[in-house]
Amino acid sequence: MRSTAPAALFLLLLGAWPAGAEEGGSGHYFPGTISSFVDGVPSSETVILRLNALHYDGSFSANRPVPIAGQAALGVDVQSTAVGLTAAWRPSWGQLGERWSYAMSATIPFLRVEVEAEVAAAGVNRTVRRRDTQYGLGDIVMMPLMFNYHVNDDVNINTRLVVYAPTGDYEVGRLSNLGKNFWTFGPMVGFMYMGKQNGREASIFFGADFNTENPDTNYQTGTELHIDGTLAQHFPIGKTLLGLGATGYWYQQVEGDSGSGATFGDFKARTNGIGPSFSLVHPFGSHNLMAEFKWVHEVEVERRPEGDSFILKAMLTF
């Protein structure tokens, strides 16, 4: 179990959520993304490269309009597939005293987003069914401030600041957009227990997301809170450490949407999710391969798409 101490990190493809409350049906943060030991801030000097893959399939309630890029949509179906690369660095000078350490990271996502919905037809008093598909760069995610507090060999506490930059392509009136067209700043804190003797894991992360206004639609998504966690048992099999557990999350928009473009009112959103998770850690010489797969099913959803997400993370530590 000690080989997992530098554990990997970060968000996966944030900004990959397609088109709510919250303009477009979601904020930047993808619920369930940061939830386990794999997402910890490394406590020793390392460079980490991670490949991220995600597929989401969901839909909105057919009888509620959704604000998407300046227009109202009904009966929205969403499919999103994303692949991204995360690079993280815990420098040699990142040791801050006996217990604190510092790291930083960035994630570059590439997306395929397909949205189908009923929208108002130009020049006539009726709706039409439209489908829109876009490919390309999403909103880049940066974590310039990442800190780990090493309590003991079993317990670590993380804090970090997540910054989402509006780099993905965005167009008013288009159903499918690759970016949100606004900035988001998300402080997070995580508590991770990984028993070196018993192999048990209990991880929980608390976060808040503060959004700027979309200047093209004059729509500002309200503040969101989220709690993500994992309970798992890890088994050593030869040199490989296998993990089997469950991941869950709670996500709630606590501040109403605002701005002249928020014509649906405060439109607060919420969702919960739960599903199985699998992980492994395997040494390759002086490096570690770490991987995690999760399937998360959404329940008790309001004013967001409801569906299933499949998340894969695979990384190497150097």
Secondary structure by P-SEA (a helix, b strand, c coil): ccccccbbbbbccccccccccccccccccccccccccccccccccbbbbbbbbbccccccccccccccccccccbbbbbbbbcbbbbbbbcccccccccbbbbcbbbbbbbbbbbbbbbbcccccbbbbbbbbbbcccbbbbccbbbbbbccccbbbbbbbbbbcccccccccccccccccbbbbbbbbbbbbbccccbbbbbbbbbbbbbcccccccbbbccccccccccbbbbbcccbbbbbbcccccccccccccccccccccccccccbbbbbbbbbbbcccbbbbbbbbbbbbcccccbbbbbbbbbbbbccc
